Amino acid sequence: MTDEVRSRIEALRQQINHHNYRYHVLDSPIISDAEYDRLMRELKALEAEHPDLVTPDSPTQRVGGEPLDRFEKLPHPAPILSLANAMDADDLQAWRERTAKLLPAGVQLAYVTEPKIDGLTVVLHYEDGLFVRGATRGNGEVGEEITANLRTISAMPLRIPVENGRPAPARLVVRGEAYIPLNRFEEFNRRQEEAGAQTFANPRNAAAGSLRQLDPTIAASRPLSLFVYSIVAADGVTLRSQWETLAYLREMGFPVSPDAAHHDSLDSVILACDAWMDRRDTLNYEVDGVVIKIDDLETQAGLGVVGKDPRGAIALKFPAREATTTLLDVGINVGRTGTLNPYAILEPVEVGGITIKHATLHNYDDIARRDIRIGDRVIVRRAGDVIPQVVGPVADARTGDERTIEPPAHCPACGEPAVQPEGEVAIYCENAACPAQLVRRVEHFVGRTAMDIEGFGSRLSELFVNKNLLHDVADIYTLQKETLLELEGFGDKSTDNLLSSIDASKERSLQRVITALGIRGVGGVIAGILASHFRSIERLAGASAEEIEGLEGLGPLTAAAIVEYFSRPYHQELVGKLRQAGVTMEEASPESEGTPQPLAGKTFVITGTLPGMSRDEAKALIETAGGKVTSSVSAKTDYLVVGDSPGGSKYTRAQSLDIPMIDEDALRAMIQSADPSGQLQLPL
């Protein structure tokens, strides 16, 4: 390793960080995308050759790390408070009068207005200028740590300062809002749809869903951005006003909304809020109001808090966009689990520049509660300014010709009886062979959290069902190459890849298989509990509701749904077909079979590519030997298993904590030496 290589890597990082700052914060790039890509490729190549030089703040570390098992909890250094709402100018005047009573007479207040961005609140922690952790707002006291996902946001500095040369404080915790720009959201949704992947109703849902993924590579693939607007905690930083705070954050390299403004009076604030109503559609991000803060931070703090709302700030909420139209009829969508979901068929009406023809009606209990009838004049609102919903009827406009909406007695797709389980508002078609459910069942079965069949998404699910190649999910394992090659768009290589992915899915864990069956109320967590307890599909299928309900985390409704599922001949036949296809239907119990547990009580983290086995195989090996595998290095980690091209953050963290590092051979030797009987089978 030469000093020239080290210097070149540092120079590339500085250049890339500079261009990231100009592009994402200043919105003023000075090089082309091609030039930027060239710099990034060179840096990646050098770091691949010299993995010991990879640092957590390198621009290459934004691509996403290892998938997490779950989110850890992260306490906030100070409460992350919400804001009280004002609906109009009168509410703002009342807020000023309330605060004036708590302040010395004659105090003149200045204010700052900021857009209330409709995204996900995040809290970012920096130590000596380095981003070290981040979290969601959570309950205001404790959030979920989403550090790996936040690292993927290009607008967020991994190290500060970026441009200014001012020393970063030893500790700095800031609050901001993660969001997806509108222009990039539309393109993102289009790509998702083309790929047969999940699309999102609005940018807020997309941003929140992206940052709450356990796999950081998903967040890295999505066009997330960020605005930062306050300091939660800091060492050695003294700021007197909110306006000064925004300037400081901008100076330190954080993206700050250019639409924030300073006002000398509340009258000026009210005029600005009126202007916001007119210009909200010209912004490249979703806003649902304006935040108004008293500028003086000492005054803000002195006013205190009511409940979880600070007295020194308030949010003016934009009125929901509404219109009235006629409810022509009610349609029914059949969901994957058989839910019969009503939706309104409307006389077309424009709401917020969008023509609305359909809107959600939630469920039939809600329809009855609000007394919505076919033929009614109804109020339609774009909830969150995106999702159309029927708010309720205009009862005074009724003529007497309106018709009551009755819950369906039969499934509109297959004609089977519709049922409403006791204690639930949803109505179901329980015919698993219902054609309307099949596409969605296949989508669920092949999905990432279930059988995880790579390359088999919504588009192929719909295609194969429409071509009568699939009559249930087990038919996936009967697909033949000759048949697929007859379909448009299928070549030798793509077909072989798909069939290989399908074949590999047969080895998925019992937990994934149970998840993939799509039993009502059974997601990944519940499936894991069931797999751990029953150890086989046969034992689960033969269990009573009482036995299932006795497990921690299982309630009577879910237990009844499981028993009902396995009692149906169709599902019994389906399980039989999956077994015949070679899909995993049971898992061995190391404890019951006397398998040695040489790694019991030890916690491992894996980084890099191991030469003799995949990451999943290594994880399975460690767990079979009684050890635990986590995704991040902490003081509780006993060993870091290091392969080729290890992740810099894990490696550096392990070094700083003096955690022993071992390679694959050492891991195998550790198990073999503790298990001289050879009972524990190692991957070849």
C-alpha positions in Angstrom: 0.0 0.0 0.0 1.6 3.3 -1.1 1.0 6.9 0.2 0.1 7.8 -3.3 -2.9 5.4 -3.2 -4.0 6.8 0.2 -3.7 10.3 -1.1 -5.6 9.6 -4.3 -8.5 8.0 -2.3 -8.7 11.0 0.0 -8.7 13.4 -3.0 -11.5 11.4 -4.7 -13.6 11.5 -1.6 -13.2 15.2 -1.2 -14.1 15.8 -4.8 -17.1 13.5 -4.7 -18.3 15.1 -1.4 -17.9 18.5 -2.9 -20.0 17.6 -6.0 -22.6 15.9 -3.8 -22.9 19.1 -1.8 -23.3 21.3 -4.9 -25.8 18.9 -6.5 -28.0 18.0 -3.5 -27.7 21.1 -1.2 -26.9 24.0 -3.5 -28.7 22.6 -6.5 -25.8 23.9 -8.6 -23.7 21.1 -10.1 -20.5 22.0 -12.0 -19.7 18.6 -13.6 -21.7 16.2 -15.7 -23.2 13.0 -14.4 -20.7 11.1 -16.6 -17.8 12.9 -14.9 -19.3 12.2 -11.5 -19.7 8.5 -12.3 -16.1 8.3 -13.5 -14.9 9.6 -10.1 -17.1 7.2 -8.2 -15.9 4.2 -10.3 -12.3 5.1 -9.7 -12.9 5.4 -5.9 -14.8 2.1 -5.8 -12.0 0.3 -7.7 -9.3 1.7 -5.3 -11.3 0.8 -2.2 -11.9 -2.7 -3.6 -8.1 -3.2 -4.0 -7.4 -1.7 -0.5 -10.4 -2.6 1.7 -8.4 -1.6 4.8 -8.7 2.1 3.6 -12.5 2.0 3.5 -14.1 4.4 6.0 -17.7 4.8 7.2 -17.9 8.3 5.7 -16.7 7.3 2.2 -19.2 8.1 -0.5 -19.2 4.5 -1.6 -20.8 3.5 1.7 -24.2 4.9 0.6 -25.1 1.8 -1.3 -26.6 -0.1 1.6 -25.2 -2.6 4.0 -26.3 -6.0 5.4 -30.0 -6.7 6.0 -31.1 -6.3 9.6 -33.0 -8.8 11.7 -35.0 -6.0 13.3 -34.7 -2.4 14.3 -33.0 -1.5 17.6 -34.4 1.2 19.8 -32.5 4.5 20.0 -33.4 7.0 22.8 -33.4 10.7 21.7 -31.2 13.1 23.7 -34.2 15.4 24.1 -38.0 15.0 23.4 -38.9 15.1 19.7 -42.1 17.0 20.0 -45.1 17.3 17.7 -46.9 20.6 16.9 -50.3 21.9 17.7 -52.4 22.6 14.6 -54.0 25.9 13.4 -56.6 25.7 10.6 -56.8 29.4 9.7 -55.7 33.0 10.4 -58.0 33.2 13.4 -56.3 30.2 15.0 -52.9 31.9 14.4 -54.1 35.1 16.1 -55.4 33.0 19.0 -52.0 31.3 19.3 -50.3 34.7 19.5 -52.6 35.9 22.2 -52.0 32.8 24.3 -48.3 33.2 24.1 -48.5 36.9 24.7 -50.0 36.2 28.1 -46.9 34.3 29.1 -44.4 36.9 28.0 -43.5 40.3 29.4 -45.7 43.1 28.2 -44.7 44.9 25.0 -42.3 42.1 23.7 -42.0 42.3 19.9 -41.7 38.8 18.4 -40.2 37.8 15.1 -41.2 34.5 13.4 -39.8 32.0 10.9 -42.0 30.1 8.5 -41.0 26.7 7.1 -42.8 24.3 4.8 -44.4 21.4 6.6 -43.0 18.7 4.5 -45.1 15.5 4.3 -42.3 12.9 4.9 -40.8 11.0 7.7 -39.2 12.7 10.7 -35.6 11.6 11.3 -33.0 12.4 14.0 -29.4 12.3 13.0 -26.4 11.9 15.4 -22.9 13.2 14.6 -19.8 12.7 16.7 -16.7 14.8 15.8 -18.4 15.5 12.5 -19.0 11.9 11.6 -22.5 10.5 11.1 -22.8 7.6 13.6 -26.5 6.8 14.0 -30.0 7.9 13.1 -33.5 7.1 14.1 -37.2 7.7 13.4 -39.2 10.0 15.7 -40.9 7.0 17.3 -42.9 8.0 20.3 -40.9 11.2 20.7 -38.7 9.8 23.4 -37.4 6.7 21.7 -37.2 5.9 17.9 -36.2 3.0 15.7 -32.6 3.1 14.7 -32.4 3.2 10.8 -28.7 4.2 10.5 -27.9 2.0 7.5 -30.9 3.3 5.6 -30.2 6.9 6.3 -26.6 6.5 5.0 -28.1 5.9 1.6 -29.5 9.5 1.3 -27.1 11.4 -0.9 -28.3 14.8 0.4 -27.2 13.9 3.9 -23.5 14.5 4.8 -21.8 11.5 6.1 -19.1 13.8 7.6 -19.3 17.6 8.4 -18.3 20.2 7.7 -18.5 19.8 3.9 -17.4 23.2 2.6 -16.8 25.7 5.3 -13.6 24.7 7.2 -15.4 25.4 10.6 -14.6 22.6 13.1 -17.5 20.3 13.7 -18.8 20.1 17.3 -17.9 17.0 19.3 -21.6 16.1 19.3 -24.4 17.4 17.1 -27.9 15.9 16.9 -30.2 17.4 14.3 -33.8 16.8 13.3 -35.1 16.8 9.7 -37.6 15.3 7.3 -36.8 12.6 4.8 -38.9 12.8 1.6 -39.0 11.9 -2.0 -39.1 14.8 -4.6 -42.3 14.7 -6.7 -40.5 14.6 -10.0 -38.4 11.6 -8.9 -41.4 9.9 -7.2 -43.3 9.7 -10.5 -40.3 8.2 -12.3 -39.7 5.8 -9.3 -43.3 4.6 -9.3 -43.2 4.1 -13.1 -40.0 1.9 -12.8 -41.6 0.0 -9.9 -44.7 -0.8 -12.0 -42.6 -1.9 -15.0 -40.6 -4.2 -12.8 -43.7 -5.7 -11.3 -42.8 -4.3 -7.9 -44.8 -2.4 -5.3 -46.0 1.1 -6.2 -46.9 3.8 -3.7 -50.0 6.0 -3.4 -47.9 9.0 -2.4 -44.4 10.2 -1.8 -44.8 10.2 2.0 -45.7 6.5 2.1 -42.8 5.7 -0.3 -40.3 7.6 1.9 -41.5 6.1 5.1 -41.6 2.6 3.6 -38.1 3.0 2.2 -36.5 4.0 5.5 -38.3 1.3 7.4 -36.9 -1.6 5.3 -34.7 -4.1 7.1 -32.6 -4.4 3.9 -30.7 -1.1 3.4 -30.2 -1.9 -0.3 -33.9 -1.2 -0.8 -33.5 2.3 0.6 -30.4 2.8 -1.5 -32.4 2.1 -4.7 -35.0 4.8 -3.9 -34.8 8.5 -4.6 -34.8 9.8 -1.0 -33.9 13.3 -0.1 -33.7 15.3 3.1 -34.3 18.8 4.7 -32.9 19.5 8.1 -34.5 22.3 10.3 -33.5 22.1 13.9 -30.8 21.2 16.4 -31.8 18.7 19.1 -28.5 18.7 21.0 -25.0 20.1 20.4 -21.7 20.6 22.3 -20.2 24.0 22.2 -22.7 25.6 19.8 -24.6 28.7 20.9 -27.4 29.9 18.7 -29.9 32.6 19.5 -32.6 32.2 16.9 -34.3 29.7 14.6 -33.2 31.8 11.6 -29.6 31.7 12.8 -30.0 27.9 13.3 -31.1 27.4 9.7 -28.1 29.4 8.5 -25.7 27.4 10.7 -27.1 24.1 9.5 -26.8 25.3 5.9 -23.2 26.4 6.6 -22.4 23.0 8.1 -23.4 21.3 4.9 -27.0 20.2 5.7 -29.8 20.6 3.1 -32.1 23.3 4.4 -35.4 24.3 2.7 -34.9 27.3 0.5 -38.5 28.2 1.1 -38.0 29.1 4.8 -38.6 32.8 5.5 -38.1 35.3 8.3 -41.0 37.7 9.4 -41.1 40.7 11.7 -44.7 40.3 12.5 -47.5 37.8 12.6 -49.4 39.8 10.0 -46.5 39.1 7.6 -46.7 35.4 8.6 -50.4 35.3 7.7 -49.8 36.9 4.3 -47.0 34.3 3.6 -49.3 31.4 4.6 -52.0 32.7 2.2 -49.3 32.7 -0.6 -48.3 29.2 0.3 -51.9 28.0 -0.5 -51.4 29.3 -4.1 -47.9 28.0 -4.6 -48.0 24.6 -3.0 -48.5 23.0 -6.4 -45.3 24.6 -7.8 -43.1 22.9 -5.2 -41.1 19.7 -5.9 -42.2 18.1 -2.6 -45.4 17.4 -0.8 -46.4 19.9 1.9 -49.5 19.7 4.1 -49.0 23.0 5.8 -46.7 25.7 7.1 -44.7 25.6 10.4 -44.5 28.9 12.2 -41.9 29.3 15.0 -41.1 32.1 17.3 -37.6 33.1 16.1 -36.0 33.7 19.5 -34.9 30.3 20.9 -34.7 31.5 24.5 -38.3 32.7 24.2 -39.4 29.4 22.6 -37.8 27.4 25.4 -39.2 29.7 28.1 -42.8 29.2 26.9 -42.6 25.5 27.6 -44.7 22.6 26.4 -48.4 21.7 26.6 -48.7 17.9 26.4 -46.3 17.1 23.6 -46.7 20.4 21.8 -44.3 23.3 22.3 -46.0 26.6 22.9 -43.4 28.5 20.8 -44.4 26.9 17.5 -47.5 25.9 15.6 -48.4 24.2 12.3 -51.0 25.8 10.0 -52.6 22.9 8.2 -53.7 23.3 4.7 -57.4 22.5 4.2 -58.0 19.1 2.6 -59.0 19.3 -1.0 -62.6 18.4 -1.4 -65.4 18.3 -3.9 -68.9 17.0 -4.1 -70.2 14.5 -6.7 -72.6 11.7 -7.1 -72.0 8.1 -6.0 -73.1 6.1 -9.0 -72.3 2.6 -7.7 -70.1 0.5 -5.4 -67.5 -1.9 -6.8 -65.6 -4.6 -5.0 -61.9 -5.4 -5.1 -60.9 -8.9 -4.0 -57.6 -8.9 -1.9 -55.0 -11.6 -1.6 -56.4 -12.9 1.6 -59.9 -12.8 0.2 -61.0 -9.5 1.7 -63.9 -7.9 -0.2 -63.0 -4.2 -0.3 -65.7 -1.7 -1.4 -64.8 1.3 -3.6 -66.9 4.1 -4.9 -67.7 4.5 -8.5 -68.2 8.3 -8.9 -69.4 10.8 -11.4 -66.0 12.2 -12.5 -65.0 15.2 -10.5 -61.9 17.3 -10.4 -60.2 17.5 -7.0 -56.9 19.5 -6.7 -56.3 19.3 -10.5 -56.9 15.5 -10.6 -60.0 13.9 -12.1 -61.5 11.4 -9.6 -63.6 8.5 -10.8 -63.1 6.1 -7.9 -62.5 6.5 -4.2 -62.1 4.3 -1.2 -65.0 3.4 1.1 -62.9 1.6 3.7 -65.3 -1.2 4.7 -69.0 -2.0 4.9 -69.3 -1.2 8.6 -67.9 2.3 7.9 -70.4 2.7 5.1 -73.3 1.8 7.4 -72.0 4.0 10.2 -71.9 7.0 7.9 -75.1 6.1 6.1 -73.6 6.4 2.6 -76.1 5.4 -0.1 -75.9 4.8 -3.9 -77.2 7.9 -5.6 -76.1 10.2 -2.8 -74.4 13.5 -3.3 -71.1 12.8 -1.5 -68.1 14.7 -0.4 -64.8 13.4 -1.9 -61.5 14.3 -0.4 -58.0 13.6 -1.5 -56.6 12.3 1.9 -53.0 13.5 2.3 -53.7 15.3 -0.9 -53.3 12.1 -2.8 -55.6 9.2 -1.9 -59.3 9.9 -2.8 -61.8 8.9 -0.2 -65.6 9.4 0.3 -65.9 11.5 3.5 -69.7 11.2 3.7 -73.1 12.1 2.2 -74.7 15.4 1.8 -77.9 14.3 3.4 -79.8 17.5 2.6 -79.4 16.8 -1.1 -81.3 13.5 -1.0 -84.3 13.0 -3.2 -85.6 9.7 -1.8 -84.3 7.7 -4.8 -81.0 6.7 -3.0 -80.4 3.0 -2.3 -78.9 1.4 0.8 -75.5 -0.3 0.2 -75.7 -3.9 1.3 -72.7 -6.0 2.2 -72.0 -8.7 -0.4 -73.4 -12.2 0.2 -71.2 -13.8 -2.4 -67.7 -13.1 -3.9 -68.2 -11.2 -7.1 -65.3 -13.2 -8.8 -66.1 -16.8 -7.9 -69.6 -16.7 -6.5 -68.6 -18.5 -3.2 -70.3 -17.3 0.0 -68.9 -14.2 1.7 -68.3 -14.4 5.4 -67.6 -11.9 8.2 -65.7 -13.5 11.1 -66.9 -12.5 14.5 -65.1 -9.5 15.8 -63.8 -8.3 12.4 -65.0 -5.5 10.2 -63.6 -7.2 7.0 -65.7 -9.5 4.8 -64.0 -12.4 3.1 -64.2 -14.8 0.2 -62.7 -17.9 1.8 -62.4 -19.8 -1.5 -58.6 -20.1 -2.0 -59.2 -21.1 -5.6 -60.9 -17.8 -6.3 -59.3 -16.5 -9.6 -59.3 -12.9 -8.4 -57.1 -13.9 -5.4 -54.7 -16.1 -7.3 -52.5 -13.4 -8.9 -52.1 -11.7 -5.5 -51.5 -15.0 -3.8 -48.7 -15.8 -6.3 -47.2 -12.3 -5.8 -47.2 -12.9 -2.0 -45.8 -16.4 -2.3 -42.8 -15.4 -4.5 -42.1 -12.2 -2.5 -39.0 -11.2 -0.7 -40.4 -12.0 2.8 -41.8 -15.3 1.7 -40.2 -17.7 -0.8 -38.0 -14.9 -2.3 -38.0 -16.1 -5.9 -35.7 -13.7 -7.7 -37.0 -12.3 -10.9 -40.6 -13.5 -10.2 -42.7 -10.4 -9.5 -46.1 -9.1 -10.2 -45.8 -9.0 -14.0 -44.9 -12.7 -14.2 -47.5 -13.6 -11.6 -50.3 -12.0 -13.8 -48.8 -13.4 -17.0 -48.7 -17.0 -15.8 -52.1 -16.9 -14.3 -53.6 -15.4 -17.4 -51.9 -18.0 -19.6 -53.5 -20.7 -17.3 -50.0 -21.9 -16.3 -50.8 -21.5 -12.6 -53.9 -22.7 -10.8 -52.4 -22.5 -7.4 -49.0 -21.4 -6.0 -47.7 -25.0 -6.1 -47.9 -25.0 -9.9 -44.9 -22.6 -9.8 -42.8 -25.7 -9.3 -44.3 -27.4 -12.4 -43.3 -24.7 -14.9 -41.3 -26.1 -17.8 -38.6 -24.5 -19.9 -40.3 -25.5 -23.1 -43.5 -23.8 -22.1 -41.9 -20.6 -20.9 -39.8 -20.2 -24.1 -43.1 -20.0 -26.1 -44.0 -16.8 -24.2 -43.0 -13.4 -25.5 -39.8 -12.0 -23.9 -38.4 -15.3 -22.6 -35.0 -16.4 -23.8 -32.8 -19.3 -22.8 -30.8 -17.4 -20.2 -33.7 -15.6 -18.6 -35.7 -18.8 -18.4 -32.9 -20.8 -16.9 -32.3 -18.0 -14.3 -36.0 -18.0 -13.4 -36.2 -21.8 -13.1 -33.0 -21.9 -11.0 -34.5 -19.3 -8.7 -37.7 -21.4 -8.4 -35.7 -24.5 -7.7 -33.5 -22.7 -5.0 -36.7 -21.6 -3.2 -37.5 -25.2 -2.3 -34.8 -24.9 0.4 -36.3 -21.9 2.1 -36.9 -22.2 5.8 -40.1 -23.5 7.3 -40.8 -20.0 8.6 -40.8 -18.7 5.0 -43.0 -21.5 3.8 -45.6 -20.8 6.5 -45.4 -17.1 5.6 -45.8 -17.9 1.9 -49.0 -19.8 2.4 -50.8 -16.5 3.1 -52.8 -17.6 6.1 -54.9 -14.7 7.4 -53.1 -12.9 10.2 -49.9 -14.9 9.8 -46.9 -12.7 8.8 -43.2 -13.4 9.2 -43.1 -13.0 13.0 -46.0 -15.2 13.7 -44.7 -17.7 11.1 -41.4 -17.9 13.0 -43.2 -18.6 16.3 -45.2 -21.4 14.6 -42.2 -22.9 12.9 -40.1 -22.8 16.1 -42.8 -24.6 18.1 -44.3 -27.1 15.7 -41.2 -27.8 13.5 -43.3 -29.2 10.6 -46.3 -28.3 8.5 -47.9 -31.7 9.5 -47.8 -30.9 13.2 -49.0 -27.3 12.6 -51.9 -28.6 10.4 -53.0 -31.0 13.1 -52.8 -28.5 16.0 -55.9 -27.4 17.8 -57.0 -23.8 18.2 -56.3 -24.0 21.9 -52.7 -25.2 21.4 -52.0 -22.5 18.9 -53.6 -19.8 21.0 -51.4 -20.9 23.9 -48.3 -19.7 22.1 -47.0 -16.2 23.0 -48.1 -13.7 20.5 -51.0 -15.7 19.1 -54.6 -14.7 19.7 -57.9 -16.4 19.2 -58.7 -14.9 15.8 -55.3 -15.9 14.3 -55.5 -19.4 15.9 -59.0 -19.9 14.4 -57.8 -18.7 11.0 -54.9 -21.2 11.1 -57.2 -24.1 12.0 -59.7 -23.0 9.4 -57.0 -22.8 6.7 -55.7 -26.4 7.2 -59.3 -27.8 7.5 -60.1 -27.0 3.9 -59.4 -29.8 1.4 -58.1 -27.3 -1.1 -55.3 -26.2 1.2 -54.6 -29.8 2.3 -54.1 -30.6 -1.4 -52.0 -27.5 -1.9 -49.6 -28.5 1.0 -49.4 -32.0 -0.5 -48.4 -30.6 -3.9 -45.7 -28.4 -2.3 -44.3 -31.4 -0.4 -44.3 -33.5 -3.5 -42.4 -30.7 -5.3 -39.7 -30.9 -2.7 -40.4 -27.7 -0.8 -39.2 -27.7 2.9 -42.0 -28.9 5.1 -40.1 -29.4 8.4 -36.9 -28.3 10.1 -34.8 -30.3 12.4 -34.6 -29.4 16.1 -30.9 -29.3 17.1 -31.8 -29.4 20.8 -34.2 -32.4 20.5 -31.7 -34.3 18.3 -28.8 -33.8 20.6 -26.8 -31.7 18.1 -23.9 -30.1 19.9 -24.1 -26.3 20.6 -20.4 -25.3 20.6 -21.1 -21.7 19.9 -23.9 -21.3 22.4 -23.9 -17.8 24.0 -21.6 -16.3 21.3 -22.6 -13.5 19.0 -21.1 -13.2 15.5 -21.1 -10.5 12.8 -20.2 -11.5 9.2 -18.6 -9.1 6.7 -17.2 -9.6 3.2 -17.5 -12.6 0.9 -16.5 -15.9 2.4 -14.6 -18.2 0.0 -16.3 -21.5 0.9 -19.9 -20.6 1.6 -22.5 -18.0 1.1 -23.6 -15.5 3.8 -26.8 -17.4 4.4 -24.9 -20.7 4.7 -22.5 -19.1 7.3 -25.4 -17.7 9.2 -27.1 -21.1 9.2 -23.9 -22.8 10.3 -23.4 -20.5 13.3 -27.0 -20.7 14.4 -27.0 -24.5 14.1 -24.0 -24.5 16.4 -25.9 -22.5 18.9 -24.5 -19.1 18.0 -26.2 -15.8 17.2 -25.7 -13.7 14.1 -26.4 -10.0 14.1 -26.1 -7.4 11.4 -24.0 -4.7 13.2 -20.9 -4.7 15.4 -21.4 -3.7 19.0 -19.8 -4.2 22.4 -21.9 -7.4 22.7 -20.3 -8.9 19.6 -17.9 -11.8 20.4 -16.4 -12.3 16.9 -16.3 -10.6 13.5 -16.1 -13.2 10.7 -14.1 -11.5 7.9 -14.2 -12.5 4.2 -13.0 -10.8 1.0 -13.8 -7.1 0.6 -15.1 -6.6 4.1 -17.4 -3.6 4.9 -15.3 -0.7 6.2 -17.7 0.3 8.9 -17.9 -3.1 10.5 -14.2 -3.7 10.3 -13.4 -0.3 11.8 -16.0 -0.6 14.5 -14.6 -4.1 15.5 -11.1 -2.7 15.6 -12.1 0.2 17.9 -13.8 -2.3 20.3 -11.0 -4.8 20.2 -13.3 -7.5 19.0 -11.5 -10.7 17.7 -11.6 -11.2 14.0 -11.6 -14.6 12.4 -11.8 -16.0 8.9 -13.9 -18.9 7.6 -11.2 -21.5 8.4 -11.0 -20.3 12.0 -14.8 -20.4 12.3 -14.8 -24.0 11.1 -11.9 -25.0 13.4 -13.7 -23.4 16.3 -16.7 -25.6 15.7 -14.8 -28.7 15.0 -12.6 -28.4 18.0 -15.6 -28.0 20.2 -17.4 -30.8 18.4 -15.0 -33.7 18.1 -17.9 -36.0 17.5 -18.5 -34.6 14.1 -22.3 -34.6 14.6 -22.5 -31.0 13.4 -22.6 -31.0 9.6 -20.7 -28.2 8.0 -21.4 -26.9 4.5 -19.0 -28.3 2.0 
